[in-house]
Amino acid sequence: ISGSYAFFCTRPPSSASNMAVKPAAAGKWQSALAGQPASTGIVRVAIVGAGPIGLDAAACVLAAHPSLSVVLFERGESAAAAVREWGHVTLFSPNSLNVSGAMAFILARTGRAVPDMTACPTGREYVSQTLQPVAKGLAELYGSRFLLRTRVEVMSIGRGGLRKTEAVAAVGDARRSTAPFTLLVRQELDAGVEHARAKAKDEYVSGFAAVIDASGTYARENANGLGAGGMPALGEKELETSYKRRTCKTNNNNDDIKPPQQR
């Protein structure tokens, strides 16, 4: 997959030691994690974002060792929610660059067709032919070891009750490296469910040995602006407010957009 994900790992002495994540290469999904947990107890991994990278990461983690389990958090209505928003757009890279070996394994193992690796699908086709089948295949193949939570936004990530200024490794305090991760998440509620007047419910979810951030840059708060250095171009925020969000093609190199001092 032409992308990457950030990986944060705790190293408890009895399990999940020396784990490191890297994107799976085609045909080498088994080596997605270097090193294996020492115990047979379940080691929980949280993944933020159920897009292509998040699904690939889940497939890699689950294939690496039977003691690993995954909770995949997606704030959209379903897996690959962001891709669905630009479903009419044709990818300019073929499936060979967007369907990893781990994904192909899930599809083949659960009796689903592996897409044509030479084709450049639309976003809608990418979802229907690859991403949604992979999400369903993960649930079928790994059962209770895989949980996809949709309409859930990860608001903050902490470690073992430690404040950000506590247990700093640079000054020789190693407590943070062995502390489990806790996520503050916001679950969107259906109208009339649980709290009639509430639109969302916040909760802490804890006990994770690792967190993989695959939330990407499509969301407005993470996306690059159209200006120099990824900053918003002059007037961009006003246009966003006036016209809401629209998918459009722009000059990624920003050749015609200069910072003020260069104009």
Residue frames relative to the residue before (quaternion, step in Angstrom):
aa qw qx qy qz dx dy dz
I 1.0000 0.0000 0.0000 0.0000 0.00 0.00 0.00
S 0.3844 -0.7180 0.5298 0.2365 3.55 -0.94 0.89
G 0.5895 0.5208 -0.3989 0.4713 3.53 0.23 1.31
S 0.2300 -0.7652 0.5809 0.1550 3.55 -1.23 -0.08
Y 0.1729 -0.7689 0.5986 0.1434 3.52 -1.28 0.17
A 0.4452 -0.6727 0.5256 0.2702 3.54 -1.18 0.65
F 0.1489 -0.8061 0.5718 0.0319 3.56 -0.92 0.95
F 0.0475 -0.7788 0.6255 -0.0004 3.55 -0.83 1.02
C 0.0305 -0.8389 0.5412 -0.0486 3.57 -0.68 1.05
T 0.2684 -0.7172 0.6146 0.1892 3.53 -1.15 0.69
R 0.2455 -0.7954 0.5426 0.1124 3.57 -1.04 0.69
P 0.0452 -0.8034 0.5937 0.0021 3.62 0.32 1.19
P 0.6038 -0.6251 0.3552 0.3442 3.61 -0.98 0.77
S 0.7446 0.4352 -0.2374 0.4469 3.59 1.07 -0.68
S 0.8242 0.0876 -0.0235 0.5590 3.62 1.12 -0.37
A 0.8240 0.2698 -0.1940 0.4589 3.52 -1.38 0.26
S 0.3620 0.7489 -0.4919 0.2572 3.59 1.07 0.58
N 0.8583 0.1542 -0.1228 0.4738 3.51 -1.24 0.65
M 0.3541 0.7284 -0.5177 0.2758 3.58 1.01 0.71
A 0.0609 0.7751 -0.6278 0.0380 3.57 -1.03 0.76
V 0.2681 -0.7915 0.5329 0.1330 3.56 -0.82 0.94
K 0.0461 0.7561 -0.6528 0.0073 3.54 -1.15 0.67
P 0.6010 -0.5631 0.3998 0.4024 3.62 -1.06 0.56
A 0.4669 -0.6929 0.4746 0.2768 3.56 -0.98 0.84
A 0.3128 -0.7237 0.5827 0.1972 3.57 -0.95 0.86
A 0.6420 -0.5334 0.3766 0.4018 3.56 -1.16 0.59
G 0.8308 0.1828 -0.1618 0.5001 3.57 -0.88 1.01
K 0.7316 0.3827 -0.2364 0.5123 3.62 1.25 -0.04
W 0.1754 0.8305 -0.5131 0.1271 3.57 1.07 0.70
Q 0.5911 0.6067 -0.3684 0.3832 3.60 1.11 -0.64
S 0.7316 0.4149 -0.2364 0.4865 3.61 1.11 -0.62
A 0.2818 0.7927 -0.5031 0.1978 3.59 1.18 0.45
L 0.7480 0.2187 -0.1652 0.6045 3.60 1.16 -0.54
A 0.2915 -0.7370 0.5839 0.1757 3.55 -0.90 0.95
G 0.7732 0.2244 -0.1942 0.5604 3.58 -0.56 1.13
Q 0.1968 -0.7818 0.5830 0.1011 3.56 -1.15 0.58
P 0.5881 -0.5708 0.4252 0.3841 3.56 -1.11 0.60
A 0.4779 -0.7088 0.4453 0.2663 3.56 -0.97 0.85
S 0.7368 0.3846 -0.2283 0.5070 3.59 1.12 -0.61
T 0.4965 -0.6451 0.4869 0.3168 3.53 -1.31 0.17
G 0.4475 0.6804 -0.4575 0.3570 3.60 1.28 0.09
I 0.5673 -0.6090 0.4333 0.3458 3.56 -1.20 0.55
V 0.1523 -0.7664 0.6213 0.0586 3.56 -0.90 1.02
R 0.2602 -0.8097 0.5135 0.1139 3.57 -0.50 1.22
V 0.0938 -0.7716 0.6287 0.0246 3.55 -1.01 0.95
A 0.2240 -0.7642 0.5917 0.1251 3.57 -0.90 0.96
I 0.0817 -0.7738 0.6267 0.0438 3.58 -0.99 0.84
V 0.2332 -0.7808 0.5700 0.1052 3.56 -0.81 1.06
G 0.7904 0.2453 -0.2136 0.5191 3.57 -0.51 1.19
A 0.1266 -0.8136 0.5665 0.0350 3.58 -0.61 1.18
G 0.3057 0.7230 -0.5467 0.2913 3.54 0.87 1.02
P 0.7987 -0.2756 0.1898 0.5001 3.62 -1.19 -0.31
I 0.6933 0.4704 -0.2881 0.4637 3.60 0.88 -0.92
G 0.6594 0.5122 -0.3150 0.4513 3.58 0.93 -0.82
L 0.6604 0.4924 -0.3045 0.4782 3.58 0.98 -0.82
D 0.6351 0.5151 -0.3259 0.4745 3.57 1.01 -0.78
A 0.6475 0.5170 -0.3174 0.4613 3.58 0.95 -0.87
A 0.6429 0.5189 -0.3222 0.4622 3.59 0.96 -0.84
A 0.6557 0.5085 -0.3117 0.4631 3.57 0.94 -0.88
C 0.6534 0.5174 -0.3101 0.4574 3.58 1.00 -0.81
V 0.6764 0.5014 -0.2955 0.4515 3.56 0.84 -1.00
L 0.7042 0.4778 -0.2766 0.4465 3.59 0.81 -0.98
A 0.6658 0.4946 -0.3032 0.4692 3.57 1.10 -0.65
A 0.6006 0.6263 -0.3532 0.3497 3.57 1.14 -0.58
H 0.8062 -0.1235 0.1258 0.5647 3.60 0.93 -0.82
P 0.5159 -0.6860 0.4148 0.3019 3.63 -0.89 0.86
S 0.6245 0.5451 -0.3593 0.4288 3.63 1.17 -0.20
L 0.6107 0.5640 -0.3463 0.4346 3.60 1.28 -0.12
S 0.0499 -0.7722 0.6327 0.0305 3.55 -1.04 0.82
V 0.2495 -0.7851 0.5582 0.0984 3.57 -1.18 0.61
V 0.0899 -0.7163 0.6867 0.0856 3.51 -1.18 0.77
L 0.1413 -0.8086 0.5706 0.0246 3.55 -0.57 1.22
F 0.1663 -0.8123 0.5566 0.0530 3.57 -0.57 1.19
E 0.0172 0.7928 -0.6064 0.0580 3.58 -0.80 1.04
R 0.3188 -0.7801 0.5009 0.1974 3.61 -0.68 0.99
G 0.5846 0.5671 -0.3748 0.4428 3.58 1.25 -0.15
E 0.7125 -0.4614 0.3320 0.4113 3.53 -1.37 0.00
S 0.7975 0.0227 0.0269 0.6023 3.58 1.18 -0.56
A 0.6907 -0.4230 0.3533 0.4682 3.55 -1.29 0.01
A 0.8330 0.1792 -0.1574 0.4993 3.57 -1.14 0.71
A 0.1736 0.8259 -0.5194 0.1340 3.58 1.08 0.69
A 0.6585 0.5118 -0.3212 0.4487 3.61 0.96 -0.81
V 0.6374 0.5276 -0.3324 0.4525 3.59 0.97 -0.81
R 0.6145 0.5606 -0.3445 0.4353 3.58 1.04 -0.72
E 0.6194 0.5702 -0.3454 0.4146 3.59 1.10 -0.65
W 0.7629 0.2360 -0.1789 0.5747 3.60 1.15 -0.48
G 0.1441 0.8573 -0.4807 0.1146 3.53 1.10 0.79
H 0.6452 0.5342 -0.3253 0.4387 3.60 1.15 -0.50
V 0.6082 0.5786 -0.3446 0.4202 3.60 1.25 -0.33
T 0.3538 -0.7287 0.5471 0.2109 3.60 -0.96 0.88
L 0.4498 -0.6771 0.5096 0.2820 3.57 -0.88 0.93
F 0.3364 -0.7410 0.5407 0.2132 3.58 -1.03 0.72
S 0.6655 0.4012 -0.3153 0.5448 3.61 1.26 0.23
P 0.5016 -0.6826 0.4420 0.2951 3.61 -0.99 0.78
N 0.6979 -0.4698 0.3434 0.4175 3.56 -1.28 0.24
S 0.5658 0.6105 -0.3902 0.3937 3.59 1.11 -0.53
L 0.7123 0.4041 -0.2446 0.5192 3.59 1.22 -0.48
N 0.7527 0.3915 -0.1960 0.4917 3.58 1.23 -0.26
V 0.6828 0.3578 -0.2735 0.5753 3.58 1.30 -0.01
S 0.2468 -0.8144 0.5105 0.1235 3.56 -0.23 1.27
G 0.6726 -0.4684 0.3795 0.4292 3.54 -1.31 0.14
A 0.6337 0.5319 -0.3287 0.4556 3.58 1.06 -0.76
M 0.6480 0.5053 -0.3134 0.4760 3.58 1.02 -0.78
A 0.6552 0.5159 -0.3086 0.4576 3.56 0.90 -0.94
F 0.6211 0.5455 -0.3315 0.4547 3.57 1.06 -0.76
I 0.6518 0.5117 -0.3134 0.4638 3.59 0.92 -0.92
L 0.6635 0.5125 -0.3076 0.4500 3.57 0.89 -0.94
A 0.7014 0.4691 -0.2733 0.4619 3.57 0.82 -1.02
R 0.6717 0.5211 -0.3012 0.4319 3.57 0.93 -0.92
T 0.7392 0.3728 -0.2231 0.5146 3.61 1.10 -0.62
G 0.6024 -0.6302 0.3357 0.3567 3.58 1.21 0.46
R 0.5111 0.6317 -0.4259 0.3980 3.57 1.17 0.48
A 0.5656 -0.6126 0.4362 0.3385 3.56 -1.18 0.58
V 0.3324 -0.6940 0.6009 0.2163 3.55 -1.09 0.80
P 0.4534 -0.7233 0.4379 0.2821 3.62 -0.65 1.02
D 0.6399 -0.5103 0.4186 0.3934 3.53 -1.31 0.41
M 0.3691 -0.7778 0.4694 0.1964 3.57 -0.52 1.19
T 0.6581 0.5039 -0.3215 0.4579 3.61 1.18 -0.29
A 0.5796 0.6182 -0.3658 0.3848 3.59 1.24 -0.34
C 0.2498 -0.7128 0.6328 0.1706 3.54 -1.27 0.57
P 0.1538 -0.8430 0.5089 0.0822 3.61 0.02 1.24
T 0.5235 -0.5361 0.5224 0.4069 3.52 -1.33 0.05
G 0.6683 -0.4757 0.3634 0.4417 3.57 -1.23 0.21
R 0.6366 0.5344 -0.3199 0.4548 3.55 1.03 -0.83
E 0.6710 0.4782 -0.2953 0.4836 3.60 0.97 -0.83
Y 0.6090 0.5546 -0.3456 0.4496 3.58 1.05 -0.73
V 0.6532 0.4989 -0.3069 0.4797 3.56 1.02 -0.79
S 0.7396 0.4458 -0.2469 0.4397 3.59 0.71 -1.08
Q 0.7372 0.4257 -0.2323 0.4705 3.59 1.04 -0.77
T 0.8127 0.2440 -0.1037 0.5188 3.58 1.08 -0.65
L 0.7812 0.4132 -0.2389 0.4025 3.58 0.37 -1.22
Q 0.6920 0.4531 -0.2910 0.4808 3.59 0.82 -0.90
P 0.6529 0.4910 -0.3356 0.4689 3.66 0.91 -0.71
V 0.6228 0.5245 -0.3486 0.4642 3.61 1.05 -0.68
A 0.6439 0.5203 -0.3271 0.4556 3.60 0.92 -0.87
K 0.6760 0.4726 -0.2908 0.4848 3.59 0.94 -0.87
G 0.6481 0.5342 -0.3139 0.4428 3.57 1.03 -0.81
L 0.6121 0.5463 -0.3472 0.4543 3.58 1.05 -0.72
A 0.6646 0.4989 -0.3011 0.4676 3.58 0.94 -0.89
E 0.6770 0.4950 -0.2934 0.4589 3.58 0.96 -0.86
L 0.7239 0.4686 -0.2512 0.4397 3.56 0.87 -0.98
Y 0.8142 0.2916 -0.1231 0.4867 3.58 0.90 -0.89
G 0.3455 -0.7937 0.4646 0.1867 3.58 1.24 0.03
S 0.8600 -0.0732 0.0786 0.4989 3.55 -0.86 -1.04
R 0.5770 0.5862 -0.3889 0.4150 3.60 1.20 -0.18
F 0.7491 0.3070 -0.1915 0.5549 3.59 1.26 -0.21
L 0.0381 0.7844 -0.6167 0.0542 3.55 -0.87 1.01
L 0.1435 -0.7664 0.6229 0.0637 3.56 -0.83 1.07
R 0.0896 -0.7900 0.6062 0.0183 3.56 -0.66 1.16
T 0.1296 -0.8141 0.5646 0.0400 3.57 -0.45 1.20
R 0.7879 0.2705 -0.2534 0.4918 3.54 -1.34 0.44
V 0.5490 0.5645 -0.4016 0.4676 3.54 1.14 0.77
E 0.1327 -0.7919 0.5935 0.0555 3.57 -0.72 1.08
V 0.3327 -0.7197 0.5737 0.2056 3.57 -0.90 0.95
M 0.2331 -0.8214 0.5138 0.0840 3.54 -0.49 1.25
S 0.7977 -0.0818 0.0995 0.5892 3.59 1.02 -0.80
I 0.2054 -0.7658 0.5997 0.1082 3.56 -1.25 0.54
G 0.0128 -0.8019 0.5969 -0.0212 3.56 -0.85 0.99
R 0.3076 -0.7529 0.5526 0.1820 3.54 -1.31 0.10
G 0.8874 -0.1141 0.0676 0.4416 3.51 -0.78 1.11
G 0.6576 -0.5204 0.3235 0.4382 3.58 1.06 0.57
L 0.4996 0.6598 -0.4213 0.3708 3.58 1.28 0.12
R 0.4072 -0.6757 0.5532 0.2673 3.55 -1.03 0.78
K 0.6660 -0.5404 0.3385 0.3871 3.56 -1.20 0.48
T 0.6984 0.4428 -0.2695 0.4935 3.59 1.18 -0.45
E 0.6241 0.5419 -0.3394 0.4490 3.60 1.26 0.02
A 0.8404 0.1735 -0.1396 0.4940 3.56 -1.29 0.53
V 0.1667 0.8023 -0.5447 0.1786 3.56 0.74 1.12
A 0.4343 -0.7324 0.4628 0.2464 3.59 -0.59 1.16
A 0.6107 0.5917 -0.3536 0.3899 3.59 1.05 -0.71
V 0.7297 0.3662 -0.2364 0.5269 3.59 1.18 -0.44
G 0.6739 -0.5599 0.2703 0.3993 3.54 1.23 0.51
D 0.5420 0.5982 -0.4149 0.4199 3.60 1.22 0.25
A 0.1582 -0.8452 0.5086 0.0436 3.59 -0.35 1.26
R 0.3731 0.7616 -0.4793 0.2259 3.62 1.20 0.07
R 0.6294 0.5669 -0.3484 0.4014 3.58 0.98 -0.76
S 0.6567 0.5528 -0.3197 0.4011 3.60 0.98 -0.82
T 0.7414 0.3695 -0.2282 0.5116 3.61 1.19 -0.39
A 0.5389 0.6343 -0.4005 0.3833 3.58 1.27 0.00
P 0.4584 -0.6801 0.4902 0.2951 3.63 -0.95 0.80
F 0.5000 -0.6505 0.4919 0.2914 3.54 -1.27 0.51
T 0.1173 -0.7494 0.6465 0.0813 3.54 -1.22 0.66
L 0.1810 -0.7873 0.5836 0.0832 3.56 -0.94 0.93
L 0.2520 -0.7003 0.6430 0.1803 3.53 -1.11 0.78
V 0.0069 -0.8237 0.5651 -0.0461 3.58 -0.53 1.17
R 0.2469 -0.7478 0.6002 0.1398 3.53 -1.23 0.56
Q 0.1833 -0.7950 0.5754 0.0572 3.54 -0.56 1.26
E 0.3345 -0.7272 0.5638 0.2035 3.57 -0.75 1.05
L 0.2524 -0.7952 0.5397 0.1125 3.56 -0.85 0.99
D 0.4884 -0.6207 0.5223 0.3214 3.54 -1.21 0.57
A 0.5948 -0.5646 0.4276 0.3802 3.57 -1.12 0.58
G 0.8177 0.2303 -0.1820 0.4952 3.56 -0.85 0.97
V 0.6180 0.5366 -0.3527 0.4535 3.60 1.26 -0.02
E 0.8574 0.0740 -0.1100 0.4973 3.57 -1.00 0.99
H 0.7952 -0.0702 0.0895 0.5955 3.58 0.50 -1.17
A 0.4001 -0.7631 0.4515 0.2319 3.55 -0.37 1.22
R 0.7599 0.3732 -0.2035 0.4919 3.58 1.02 -0.74
A 0.6113 0.5590 -0.3489 0.4384 3.60 1.25 -0.07
K 0.2985 -0.7545 0.5601 0.1672 3.55 -1.03 0.81
A 0.8016 0.0659 -0.0190 0.5939 3.60 1.19 -0.47
K 0.2103 -0.7624 0.6017 0.1117 3.52 -1.26 0.50
D 0.2725 -0.7673 0.5631 0.1410 3.57 -0.81 1.04
E 0.0808 0.7857 -0.6109 0.0543 3.56 -1.13 0.69
Y 0.4003 -0.6645 0.5667 0.2773 3.54 -1.30 0.40
V 0.0766 -0.7555 0.6493 0.0413 3.56 -1.06 0.83
S 0.0216 -0.8542 0.5165 -0.0568 3.58 -0.45 1.17
G 0.6552 0.5602 -0.3767 0.3392 3.52 -1.38 -0.06
F 0.4638 0.6796 -0.4514 0.3455 3.60 1.13 0.53
A 0.3774 -0.7255 0.5346 0.2133 3.56 -0.95 0.92
A 0.7980 0.0594 -0.0118 0.5996 3.57 1.19 -0.50
V 0.1478 -0.7528 0.6334 0.1012 3.53 -1.29 0.49
I 0.1300 -0.7666 0.6252 0.0670 3.56 -0.93 0.94
D 0.2132 -0.7782 0.5801 0.1120 3.58 -0.67 1.10
A 0.0886 0.7875 -0.5996 0.1117 3.56 -0.39 1.27
S 0.2689 0.8104 -0.4827 0.1948 3.56 1.15 0.64
G 0.3719 -0.7854 0.4432 0.2200 3.59 1.25 -0.25
T 0.5265 -0.6464 0.4721 0.2864 3.55 -1.32 -0.26
Y 0.4288 0.7189 -0.4658 0.2870 3.60 1.18 0.22
A 0.6073 0.5623 -0.3587 0.4316 3.57 1.03 -0.75
R 0.6252 -0.6015 0.3491 0.3543 3.55 -0.98 0.88
E 0.6928 0.4866 -0.2981 0.4409 3.59 0.95 -0.82
N 0.7160 0.4200 -0.2507 0.4981 3.61 1.20 -0.39
A 0.5833 0.6520 -0.3621 0.3218 3.57 1.14 -0.59
N 0.5209 -0.5910 0.5112 0.3436 3.53 -1.27 0.49
G 0.4079 -0.6743 0.5528 0.2709 3.54 -1.09 0.69
L 0.6014 -0.5808 0.4147 0.3593 3.57 -1.30 0.14
G 0.5930 0.5918 -0.3607 0.4100 3.59 1.24 -0.14
A 0.7401 -0.3975 0.2996 0.4521 3.54 -1.35 -0.02
G 0.8407 0.1761 -0.1421 0.4920 3.56 -1.07 0.81
G 0.6350 -0.5471 0.3312 0.4333 3.58 1.20 0.38
M 0.4675 0.6587 -0.4552 0.3747 3.58 1.28 0.12
P 0.5913 -0.5467 0.4268 0.4114 3.61 -1.17 0.37
A 0.4603 -0.6455 0.5287 0.3032 3.58 -1.07 0.72
L 0.6358 -0.5218 0.3939 0.4103 3.56 -1.23 0.45
G 0.8131 0.2096 -0.1859 0.5103 3.56 -0.73 1.08
E 0.4686 0.7052 -0.4413 0.2975 3.62 1.22 -0.18
K 0.6600 0.5166 -0.3165 0.4443 3.59 0.92 -0.87
E 0.6386 0.5242 -0.3279 0.4582 3.56 1.02 -0.77
L 0.6484 0.5101 -0.3149 0.4693 3.59 1.02 -0.80
E 0.6129 0.5471 -0.3443 0.4544 3.58 1.04 -0.78
T 0.6715 0.5028 -0.2944 0.4578 3.54 0.95 -0.91
S 0.7027 0.4874 -0.2658 0.4450 3.56 0.98 -0.88
Y 0.8210 0.2662 -0.0970 0.4957 3.56 0.87 -1.00
K 0.4079 -0.6967 0.4713 0.3551 3.56 1.32 -0.02
R 0.6888 -0.4833 0.3275 0.4297 3.56 -1.21 -0.36
R 0.0211 0.7656 -0.6429 0.0114 3.54 -1.08 0.81
T 0.4019 -0.6905 0.5417 0.2612 3.57 -1.09 0.69
C 0.1274 0.7901 -0.5879 0.1180 3.58 -0.76 1.02
K 0.4621 -0.6608 0.5205 0.2810 3.53 -1.28 0.42
T 0.0189 -0.8014 0.5975 -0.0229 3.56 -0.84 1.00
N 0.5920 -0.5405 0.4505 0.3929 3.54 -1.31 0.15
N 0.3148 -0.7968 0.4838 0.1787 3.59 -0.22 1.25
N 0.6633 0.5155 -0.3142 0.4422 3.57 1.13 -0.55
N 0.3224 -0.7774 0.4839 0.2399 3.57 1.30 -0.16
D 0.1855 0.8304 -0.5097 0.1279 3.59 1.10 0.65
D 0.7517 0.3788 -0.2062 0.4989 3.56 1.08 -0.72
I 0.6485 0.4656 -0.3208 0.5097 3.56 1.29 0.19
K 0.0406 -0.8250 0.5626 -0.0344 3.58 -0.39 1.20
P 0.5313 -0.5946 0.4741 0.3734 3.58 -1.12 0.54
P 0.7071 -0.5129 0.2721 0.4037 3.57 -1.10 0.66
Q 0.6957 0.5032 -0.2988 0.4166 3.59 0.89 -0.89
Q 0.6865 0.4717 -0.2875 0.4727 3.59 1.24 -0.33
R 0.5378 0.6393 -0.4068 0.3694 3.61 1.23 -0.12
